[in-house]
């Protein structure tokens, strides 16, 4: 199997996908916690992500965790895309025919890699498959794929968190907005040139990719959803203390 009419060999896609999965395994919340003699997964909500890092390790640790998680998500899509776009040249191929197939093939392969970096964060083999919930890493991937789409979702999370102080609720609303935008708004599709590349149309597998990645985020938040329904979910604190949402 080769993508792009033979322009991207399948084994290169597998190798890069595995590499970005291990990139996702780099978890700053766990690493910073261990440097302080703390297992972040045994503190607060037990989640190895930015919110729990802020609550259990301090605001600076939370900010560093968020930044690194976003960066690895961004790199997990963008770097593979640059690589796949240059694959034909590595094999001495060139010409318009290759380029017609190459762009959509590179996007498809890079989306797979974006999914793999999120999976690597959520289920890191190097940390016993106990990782974070993938919100910041997913945001990083979306930021690389479609900045406008990602920033709209970020704005939703920030505004709702500031108003209601429930990070998990804000994320769930953003998930719903993500699906509405991808099916109705077209922001994601237009921003990454998905609708038409040459004579090919990609509005079929692009929403499917969004559904899969958002379903993973919802699955990782199932405990938060249950607490929200029962009225037991904690609010995030913007003060100097370390109490906050079980995010």
C-alpha positions as CSV (number, residue, x, y, z in Angstrom):
1,X,0.0,0.0,0.0
2,X,1.3,3.4,-1.0
3,X,-0.4,6.8,-0.6
4,X,-0.4,9.4,-3.4
5,X,-0.2,7.0,-6.4
6,X,3.0,5.6,-5.0
7,X,4.5,9.0,-3.9
8,X,4.7,8.0,-0.2
9,X,5.8,4.4,0.6
10,X,3.7,2.7,3.3
11,X,6.8,1.8,5.4
12,X,7.8,5.4,5.7
13,X,4.4,6.3,7.0
14,X,4.6,3.5,9.6
15,X,8.1,4.5,10.7
16,X,7.1,8.2,11.1
17,X,3.8,7.3,12.9
18,X,5.7,5.1,15.4
19,X,8.3,7.9,16.0
20,X,5.5,10.5,16.7
21,X,3.8,8.0,19.0
22,X,7.0,8.0,21.1
23,X,7.1,11.8,20.8
24,X,3.7,11.8,22.5
25,X,5.2,9.6,25.3
26,X,7.2,12.6,26.5
27,X,5.1,13.8,29.4
28,X,6.3,16.9,31.1
29,X,3.8,16.6,34.0
30,X,5.3,13.2,34.9
31,X,8.9,14.2,34.3
32,X,8.6,17.5,36.4
33,X,6.8,15.6,39.1
34,X,9.5,12.9,39.3
35,X,12.1,15.6,39.5
36,X,10.3,16.9,42.6
37,X,9.9,13.4,44.0
38,X,6.2,13.4,43.2
39,X,4.1,11.0,41.1
40,X,1.6,13.3,39.4
41,X,-0.6,10.3,38.8
42,X,-1.0,9.8,42.5
43,X,-1.8,13.5,43.2
44,X,-5.1,15.4,42.7
45,X,-7.1,13.9,39.9
46,X,-4.3,11.5,39.0
47,X,-4.2,13.0,35.5
48,X,-0.8,13.6,33.9
49,X,-1.8,16.8,32.3
50,X,-1.5,20.6,32.6
51,X,-4.5,21.2,34.9
52,X,-3.4,18.6,37.5
53,X,0.2,19.7,37.2
54,X,-0.9,23.3,38.0
55,X,-2.8,22.1,41.0
56,X,-0.3,19.6,42.3
57,X,3.0,21.1,41.2
58,X,2.3,24.8,40.9
59,X,1.4,27.3,38.2
60,X,4.8,27.3,36.6
61,X,4.8,23.5,36.2
62,X,1.3,23.7,34.8
63,X,2.3,26.3,32.2
64,X,5.4,24.4,31.2
65,X,3.4,21.2,30.9
66,X,0.8,22.9,28.7
67,X,3.4,24.5,26.4
68,X,5.3,21.3,25.9
69,X,2.1,19.2,25.3
70,X,0.9,21.8,22.7
71,X,4.3,21.8,21.0
72,X,4.6,18.1,20.7
73,X,1.1,17.9,19.2
74,X,2.0,20.6,16.7
75,X,5.3,18.9,15.8
76,X,3.5,15.5,15.6
77,X,1.6,16.8,12.6
78,X,3.7,19.5,11.0
79,X,7.1,17.8,10.9
80,X,5.7,14.6,9.3
81,X,3.9,16.8,6.8
82,X,7.2,18.5,5.8
83,X,8.8,15.2,5.6
84,X,6.1,13.5,3.4
85,X,6.1,16.5,1.1
86,X,9.7,15.9,0.3
87,X,9.6,12.1,0.0
88,X,9.3,12.0,-3.9
89,X,12.4,14.2,-4.2
90,X,14.3,11.7,-2.0
91,X,13.5,9.0,-4.5
92,X,14.3,11.2,-7.5
93,X,10.6,11.7,-8.5
94,X,9.3,15.0,-9.7
95,X,6.6,16.5,-12.0
96,X,3.1,17.8,-11.8
97,X,1.5,14.3,-11.7
98,X,3.3,13.5,-8.5
99,X,2.3,16.9,-6.9
100,X,-1.4,16.4,-7.7
101,X,-1.3,13.2,-5.6
102,X,1.4,14.2,-3.1
103,X,-0.4,17.1,-1.3
104,X,-3.5,15.1,-0.2
105,X,-1.4,12.0,0.5
106,X,0.9,14.1,2.7
107,X,-2.1,15.5,4.5
108,X,-3.7,12.1,5.1
109,X,-0.4,10.5,6.3
110,X,0.2,13.5,8.6
111,X,-3.3,13.3,10.1
112,X,-2.5,9.7,11.0
113,X,0.6,10.9,12.7
114,X,-1.3,13.6,14.5
115,X,-3.6,10.9,15.9
116,X,-0.6,8.8,16.9
117,X,1.0,11.6,18.9
118,X,-2.3,12.1,20.8
119,X,-2.4,8.4,21.5
120,X,1.2,8.5,22.6
121,X,0.2,11.2,25.2
122,X,-2.9,9.4,26.4
123,X,-1.4,5.9,26.4
124,X,2.4,6.1,26.7
125,X,4.1,2.8,26.7
126,X,7.1,4.2,28.6
127,X,4.8,5.2,31.5
128,X,2.7,2.0,31.7
129,X,0.1,3.4,29.3
130,X,-1.0,5.9,32.0
131,X,-0.9,9.4,30.4
132,X,-2.9,12.5,30.2
133,X,-6.3,13.3,28.7
134,X,-4.9,14.8,25.5
135,X,-6.5,18.2,25.4
136,X,-3.4,20.3,25.1
137,X,-1.8,17.8,22.6
138,X,-4.9,17.7,20.5
139,X,-5.0,21.5,20.5
140,X,-1.3,21.4,19.2
141,X,-2.2,19.1,16.4
142,X,-5.2,21.2,15.4
143,X,-3.1,24.3,15.6
144,X,-0.7,22.8,13.0
145,X,-3.6,21.5,10.8
146,X,-5.9,24.5,11.0
147,X,-4.9,27.5,13.2
148,X,-8.3,29.3,12.8
149,X,-10.2,26.1,13.8
150,X,-7.9,25.5,16.8
151,X,-8.0,29.1,18.0
152,X,-11.8,29.2,17.9
153,X,-11.9,26.1,20.1
154,X,-9.3,27.5,22.5
155,X,-11.4,30.7,22.8
156,X,-14.4,28.6,23.8
157,X,-12.5,26.8,26.5
158,X,-10.9,30.0,27.9
159,X,-14.2,32.0,28.0
160,X,-16.3,29.2,29.5
161,X,-13.6,28.3,32.0
162,X,-13.3,31.9,33.1
163,X,-17.1,32.1,33.5
164,X,-18.0,28.7,35.1
165,X,-14.5,27.5,36.3
166,X,-15.1,24.0,35.1
167,X,-12.2,22.9,32.7
168,X,-13.9,19.6,31.9
169,X,-17.2,21.3,31.0
170,X,-15.4,23.8,28.8
171,X,-13.6,21.0,27.0
172,X,-16.8,19.1,26.4
173,X,-18.5,22.2,25.0
174,X,-15.5,22.7,22.7
175,X,-15.7,19.1,21.5
176,X,-19.4,19.8,20.5
177,X,-18.3,23.0,18.8
178,X,-15.5,21.1,17.0
179,X,-18.0,18.7,15.5
180,X,-20.4,21.5,14.5
181,X,-17.6,23.5,12.9
182,X,-16.2,20.6,10.9
183,X,-19.6,19.5,9.6
184,X,-21.3,22.9,9.2
185,X,-18.8,25.8,9.5
186,X,-16.1,24.5,7.2
187,X,-13.4,26.4,9.1
188,X,-11.2,23.4,9.5
189,X,-11.6,22.3,5.8
190,X,-11.0,25.7,4.3
191,X,-8.0,26.5,6.5
192,X,-6.0,23.4,5.5
193,X,-7.2,23.4,1.9
194,X,-9.2,20.2,2.4
195,X,-12.2,20.7,0.2
196,X,-10.4,20.6,-3.1
197,X,-6.8,19.6,-4.0
198,X,-6.6,19.2,-7.7
199,X,-9.8,17.3,-8.6
200,X,-10.0,15.4,-5.3
201,X,-12.5,16.1,-2.5
202,X,-11.6,15.4,1.1
203,X,-14.7,16.3,3.1
204,X,-15.3,12.6,3.8
205,X,-12.3,11.4,5.8
206,X,-11.5,14.8,7.3
207,X,-14.7,14.9,9.6
208,X,-14.1,11.2,10.4
209,X,-10.6,12.1,11.7
210,X,-12.1,14.9,13.9
211,X,-14.7,12.5,15.2
212,X,-12.1,9.9,16.2
213,X,-9.8,12.4,17.9
214,X,-12.6,14.1,19.8
215,X,-14.1,10.7,20.8
216,X,-10.8,9.9,22.4
217,X,-10.9,13.2,24.4
218,X,-14.4,12.5,25.6
219,X,-13.5,8.9,26.6
220,X,-10.6,10.2,28.7
221,X,-13.0,12.7,30.4
222,X,-15.6,10.1,31.2
223,X,-14.9,10.4,35.0
224,X,-15.2,14.2,34.8
225,X,-18.5,13.9,32.9
226,X,-19.9,11.6,35.6
227,X,-18.8,14.0,38.3
228,X,-20.4,16.9,36.4
229,X,-23.7,15.1,36.2
230,X,-23.6,14.3,39.9
231,X,-22.6,17.9,40.7
232,X,-19.3,16.7,42.3
233,X,-16.8,18.2,39.9
234,X,-14.4,20.6,41.5
235,X,-13.9,24.1,40.1
236,X,-10.5,25.4,39.0
237,X,-8.9,28.0,41.2
238,X,-7.3,31.1,39.8
239,X,-5.8,32.1,43.1
240,X,-2.5,31.3,44.6
241,X,-3.6,28.0,46.0
242,X,-3.3,24.6,44.4
243,X,-6.9,23.5,44.5
244,X,-8.7,23.1,41.2
245,X,-10.7,21.1,38.8
246,X,-10.2,17.3,38.6
247,X,-9.1,17.9,35.0
